[in-house]
């Protein structure tokens, strides 16, 4: 493509960095402008609630590329620069300083922001949210041995932070409105595994509990007041009730919206043929499930950009990867693959109490929609093959650790 061509990437996270990398890997010789809100070069976000808080990794170790890479690859990385408007008809991106950049193709990789529920006291000093490295630095500074932390929300971020805090000798209370942790993502039977895990490690887990207020003294958080009138004293509060996709720019530009994000086809192209979207904001047609899927997973940020770049370069491509995520909490490591919002039942294989098992989410026809391996490794490819087969399986054999999963794939149907 002509060197006078300009491709703009809006979003300075993993997806933005991988898009720039993929453009150069595919011999794009034009200008690349990468806009990043933060002052740090693009980095991966999962370590913020895992390795960084555990003291196992520094920012440099999960930064995608150092500054030299952007210079050497002629990527115009604009740190601390927010794109405030997008004129798709004029092919211009407006910046906060009043200037604009003209583009030929544009990729939206704007990610998500931490949800901020309207809880009284949520803006007080000592109330933390975790989305950026700077957020993690602030949270890290208060997780000192003997201190106390109250966590609002027992989702992935809340539980991962709770695990890191407990391992650092912090007293942790987690408050969750649902019957079990992760109930929306995994269902109650699997959520119970995580509830038991955290309680065994000393977390005070309050389920089916509502937070009415973050209590404060002199403008600083001192704990929580619950709807039942009880209170939880804490030196710091983490609000971890999910993420909100940053779709405001796309919406204002008139791109088609739906399913909580920016609508794209399987090639990740939006309703504007010169604008693509990836990562947390992309509600993409999935060729296997025949529905739109929008997930806030690291794997999408890692792998979707290469598909979008192919489309931007006029080449065919579709994103057919199964949704995937992972977590590490205490001595529990797990991987999840698939998409199971309408599952009928969960089948366990292995030792659930000992937390060495595989769980499968099945539909009403006994087809595997998703699978999760917990402290059981080298099975992910077989789990994915079962999901992709899209045919009923022998449920008894699925639950039997003596029946190799690879054989079940061959016998599916």
Secondary structure, DSSP 8 states (H G I E B T S, - for coil): --TT-EEEEE--SHHHHHHHHHHHHTT--SEEEEEESSSS--B-SHHHHTTTTTTS--GGGGBSS-HHHHHHTTEEEEET--EEEEETTTTEEEETTS-EEE-SEEEE---EEE-----BTTTSBTEE--SSHHHHHHHHHH--TT-EEEEE--SHHHHHHHHHHHHTT-EEEEEESSSSTTHHHH-HHHHHHHHHHHHHTT-EEEES--EEEEEEETTEEEEEEETTS-EEE-SEEEE---EEE--HHHHHTT--EETTEEEE-TT-B-SSTTEEE-GGGEEEEETTTTEEE----HHHHHHHHHHHHHHHTT---------EEEEEETTEEEEEEE--TT--EEEEEEETTTTEEEEEEE-TT-BEEEEEEES--S-HHHHHHHHHH-SB--HHHHH-TTS-HHHHHHH--
